[in-house]
């Protein structure tokens, strides 16, 4: 399985408060859709193309802010993998053996975008960043 495309279709940020006491941050990832698409590549391949729709949400409680990212991820997979995906998707499930890879790609891309948005709106960053320390 190869990730051959990734893009955001919708980015929404809302900051409701500047009071960050007792703040809790909750994140959520969900796969919204899975569909097989026709390859428009001029190269002949036996692999199939899958398009996965996803949602990534960061919620800052109590009612402080919310970041929502939605997008699509394009995967090149073997035909047997396509069959497994489509079979599992009938029950709104993703095959377990691919779930971690898919979620890690979504997390990587979405976390980078979320940090940029948090910085622009002065919302506390949801993940620890490296910091310089005195060696003494």
ZAMITI-219903 format. One line per field, with one value per residue (C-alpha): residue number from 1; x, y, z. Coordinates in steps of 0.02 Angstrom, whole numbers, plus 50000, padded with zeros to 5 digits. Each point is the difference from the previous one (the first is absolute). Layout:
residues N
n: c(NUM, ...)
u: c(X, ...)
v: c(Y, ...)
w: c(Z, ...)
end
This chain:
residues 136
n: c(1, 2, 3, 4, 5, 6, 7, 8, 9, 10, 11, 12, 13, 14, 15, 16, 17, 18, 19, 20, 21, 22, 23, 24, 25, 26, 27, 28, 29, 30, 31, 32, 33, 34, 35, 36, 37, 38, 39, 40, 41, 42, 43, 44, 45, 46, 47, 48, 49, 50, 51, 52, 53, 54, 55, 56, 57, 58, 59, 60, 61, 62, 63, 64, 65, 66, 67, 68, 69, 70, 71, 72, 73, 74, 75, 76, 77, 78, 79, 80, 81, 82, 83, 84, 85, 86, 87, 88, 89, 90, 91, 92, 93, 94, 95, 96, 97, 98, 99, 100, 101, 102, 103, 104, 105, 106, 107, 108, 109, 110, 111, 112, 113, 114, 115, 116, 117, 118, 119, 120, 121, 122, 123, 124, 125, 126, 127, 128, 129, 130, 131, 132, 133, 134, 135, 136)
u: c(50000, 50066, 49934, 49998, 49896, 49940, 49904, 49887, 49827, 49937, 50090, 49899, 50068, 49900, 50070, 49866, 50101, 50170, 49981, 50102, 49986, 49949, 50010, 49990, 50038, 49915, 50042, 49899, 50036, 49869, 49993, 49847, 50004, 50091, 49979, 50093, 50043, 50060, 50184, 50035, 50184, 50073, 50101, 49927, 49986, 49912, 49972, 49837, 49974, 49900, 49939, 49975, 49906, 50049, 49959, 50119, 49934, 50085, 49882, 50060, 49885, 49910, 49936, 50166, 50038, 49977, 50104, 49922, 50092, 49922, 50084, 50041, 50142, 50038, 50074, 50071, 49963, 50001, 49835, 49980, 50020, 49863, 49882, 50039, 49977, 49833, 49939, 50043, 49934, 49825, 50005, 50089, 50163, 50178, 50108, 50100, 50165, 49991, 49915, 50159, 50090, 49849, 49973, 50186, 49999, 49843, 50074, 50164, 49922, 49857, 50108, 50119, 49854, 49917, 50160, 50008, 49818, 50025, 50147, 49903, 49853, 50101, 49922, 50111, 50091, 49927, 50165, 50167, 50130, 50189, 50072, 50177, 50066, 50148, 50132, 50043)
v: c(50000, 50171, 50172, 50093, 50150, 50101, 50162, 50100, 50043, 50097, 50093, 50078, 50089, 50087, 50083, 50042, 50047, 50061, 49917, 49840, 49948, 49818, 49974, 49825, 49955, 49853, 49939, 49887, 49917, 49916, 49926, 50073, 49909, 49868, 49981, 49925, 50123, 49975, 50035, 50139, 49956, 49967, 49859, 49826, 49927, 49853, 50100, 50087, 50177, 50033, 50169, 50016, 50148, 50048, 50120, 50061, 50104, 50086, 50059, 50115, 49984, 50083, 50089, 50086, 49955, 49871, 49953, 49888, 49934, 49893, 49929, 49856, 49876, 49905, 49825, 49881, 49823, 49824, 49934, 49878, 50146, 50095, 49853, 49993, 50188, 50001, 49846, 50077, 50172, 49928, 49999, 50170, 49916, 50013, 49843, 49997, 49960, 50169, 50107, 50052, 50052, 50100, 50084, 50043, 50089, 50096, 50044, 50060, 50113, 50060, 50036, 50106, 50101, 50014, 50068, 50135, 50047, 49999, 50118, 50119, 50010, 49995, 49837, 49889, 49871, 49827, 49903, 50031, 50084, 49987, 50136, 50060, 49971, 50064, 49865, 50052)
w: c(50000, 49950, 50043, 49834, 50047, 50150, 50009, 50113, 49934, 50151, 50139, 50140, 50155, 50133, 50155, 50128, 50153, 50057, 50170, 49998, 50184, 50025, 49813, 49930, 49820, 49916, 49825, 49887, 49833, 49894, 49827, 49915, 49834, 49900, 49813, 49855, 49863, 49823, 49972, 49876, 49993, 49827, 50078, 50002, 50174, 50079, 50159, 50046, 50061, 50159, 50060, 50188, 50070, 50178, 50141, 50135, 50145, 50145, 50136, 50138, 50152, 50083, 49845, 49959, 49819, 49864, 49848, 49868, 49849, 49864, 49848, 49888, 49993, 49839, 50017, 49870, 50055, 49933, 49934, 50145, 50121, 49909, 50022, 50186, 50021, 49910, 50095, 50168, 49951, 49982, 50192, 50005, 50052, 49932, 49997, 50163, 49912, 49908, 50131, 50092, 49840, 49941, 50168, 50016, 49832, 50047, 50170, 49926, 49869, 50111, 50153, 49896, 49930, 50172, 50080, 49866, 50032, 50189, 49981, 49888, 50121, 50162, 50056, 50110, 49894, 50026, 49989, 50087, 49891, 50024, 50110, 50034, 50175, 50098, 50015, 50179)
end
